[in-house]
């Protein structure tokens, strides 16, 4: 019985204990998150250290024989060390590389490094670095670029044919057409290719660099001819481009530009017949234009009709002295309705209507005048210039732009990519159209799809919007101002330009207040979103303040105001975060040599306290903000934040280890590369020097960089580039109902510096 | 026989002679004074401070084209005009064209000539002459190296004392303000505003030019260009003012790199970043202005400026 009671009591106690444990899923540690900094014990240098020091000292000098002697001594010490059972120091390869690097000749250095790489014992990070240095050989790089250029071209041609065949697998009817089209496209692409490719230009730069730095080597002598050849091709490319651009400029009547481009072509190829012809043609056209312009400034030698005309004088005085222009112009017209001054009277009358506020009447009258024969009605050209000027007549420009957009949309639906005509292929226009013939059927077949596309996402009416804005700017109280404002509000709302829509709507007196309030809410919300994307604190704060002031009655305006106050209250000098994942992946940073984080915080056991996924943030000065899981143990909840000031030494060690670890990780795995951030590096530099205490509150000194783990960056699956040269593509096409699968050759990626060659 | 040969040769020579290029109707010479005056008058109320000046049918500045056409008429039809019926109209119109071309002295002269004739134009011409004289006097004040020299005048040296220079610019502005009140509601209203803007720009350029001589020269130059930008937001040149400020930030960034190479310990990344941010934001703001020629200019300059930043190591400057 007693035993039974005892058992019951124990069971109860155990149950209670379990219940308590289950009720508090996570323990919030009362201990400081960082362990005390471990002091560094005095270190007694051994023979390896002494030998390494002697080697470094010799290598910093200029006597490479002495350095090699020290290297030999170091290698002897290393052999003795391993003979006595001590682990290898791992410094031998570094020592050899140090001595190899004493040479001034990059070729000798790369050869020596190639030999060094044959050693299997090299530290992987050092190996990677040395491999990169060996690969940085201008000749190797040039050969690689030449090969890439060839491969890109072959891949393009092969892929075109492969696609044509592959897409006809389910339907052989179109096979001959597709293959023929692919062959034509390949031929056209070859025709359009520049005489020199981007990759060849990169190779040319490498060769030039090599010849300049090693002019006496046998390779340099061999390269001269290749450089000359490529240089000639480069000039030919420039000539060809200039000639082509000059032809296009002439087609568009841009004669001055055509002359400039033709002259440029002639600088690359003096005497070039096409360029000479273009230059002469452009020069002749310009001369004719100049003569025409000069004529237009002259006066006719015939009689001057208004020299002694009383009514004309009265009209001109009225025009210049704010007189009764309509009456005077009517008088002149009445005196000689078909005479040489009648048009001047009509023109003056029309403008007087405009000044009296009758905008439409003015433009109608001017348009009528502009339609007259210019040979017999000189005022027609002046009226026409006004009517057609988008600056003077923005309403007409608006209507024309709307019409243009409609025509463009109709053209796109009907003809798709051919709406603007046959594609430019530097061939006679008739041939270009002929080459488009096989695409006509698929283009027509795509009409339903383009109809749907245009209905769902019509292109933005940019030109009408510009004209409408110009109208309101010029004539804020004009006859069409109300229509323009309403159109702009609708357009900007459709395009979700809420700030502009609200600003325009605010100028409409009859705008319903609820609609205006809705626009204000959307404008404030959009601005708030923009503020969130702004990285610089000062600009972000300015945007928030502006939102709070401009949209005070809106929910987003209030949120902006709250965000503004919160940000000012919680602003820190820095926001450099080291995530929990990163610290787990790189324990050396978290450990005693670095941050000195208590191991319990990253052991995965929530009961003894655990770091929040946010991890540790360097918030400026020597202060760290450590985020731990809250009592709930839920990672999605707000973390418990503890700020701790660390010693100069600990901060210095931490940032050094962070940089060292990240750099090593990046060498071993390019996907682990942590992006560049000069602000972070600047803070780290100050931290290493022990001067991070004095805060740098400039907004441009703040970094929001985050060191994150590979898993956080790439989730569970890291995309790796396939090493296979071919990929299988499954392709479908709505316009011509094509479906198929085909192999496609991968094209080499352009190098980052390719942008400098375009 | 010989005569026939000569005749044949003459006909042949005439046939072979290059035909003169026929003038298209669009470019025929002007046929009347009214044609020019009516067109010019159409553009006299134009607010050329806010909007680009109008263009004629050849694409030329309307005021310049009108002036040249009026002078052509005077020259070709001197006999017809000798009676003097159109003297007031011609003189007054030329004055109106000249004042839009900043030739205030000549404009005043033309207006005075127009005022010599009785008629409704006399009062207008007198007022315009007075305003133009005031403008001609005002633009002579203050250091302005780009100002055309009056006959016999020597270029003035740049003032050493910045405060003295400002005082002179202030005098010019005060005079222009007074003229602005007088010109309010007349065709000269935008012209006075243009002169105020030009004065502000000239003053800013003075400080930009001397920024390397003063300890706080860069700050002052920036402040002056910002002042121009703020005071003339409505101007047709607003984009140009932004470009000028962006150019100064860009120039300062380049000078900074020259003076403190990025690899040196003197290089301060946040300071450089500030210059880059400011220049880029201003260039971007102008490059986003659809339908303006400055858009292309700004886009290309931004591209060139960002290419310059490639020279700076990534650990010293990272594009945002």
Interface residues (C-beta under 8 A of the other chain):
Chain A: X288 X291 X292 X293 X295 X296 X297 X298 X299 X300 X301 X302 X303 X304 X305 X306 X307 X308 X312 X313 X315 X316 X317 X318 X319 X320 X321 X322 X323 X340 X341 X343 X344 X345 X347 X348 X351 X355 X373 X374 X375 X378 X379 X381 X382 X384 X385 X386 X389 X391 X392 X462 X466 X470 X474 X535 X536 X675 X676 X677 X678 X679 X681 X682 X696 X698 X700 X701
Chain B: X21 X23 X24 X25 X26 X27 X28 X29 X30 X31 X32 X33 X34 X35 X37 X38 X39 X41 X42 X45 X51 X52 X54 X55 X56 X57 X58 X60 X65 X68 X69 X72 X73 X75 X76 X77 X80 X81 X83 X85 X86 X88 X89 X92 X93 X96 X119 X120 X121 X123 X124 X269 X270 X271 X273 X274 X277 X290 X291 X314 X315 X316 X317 X318 X320
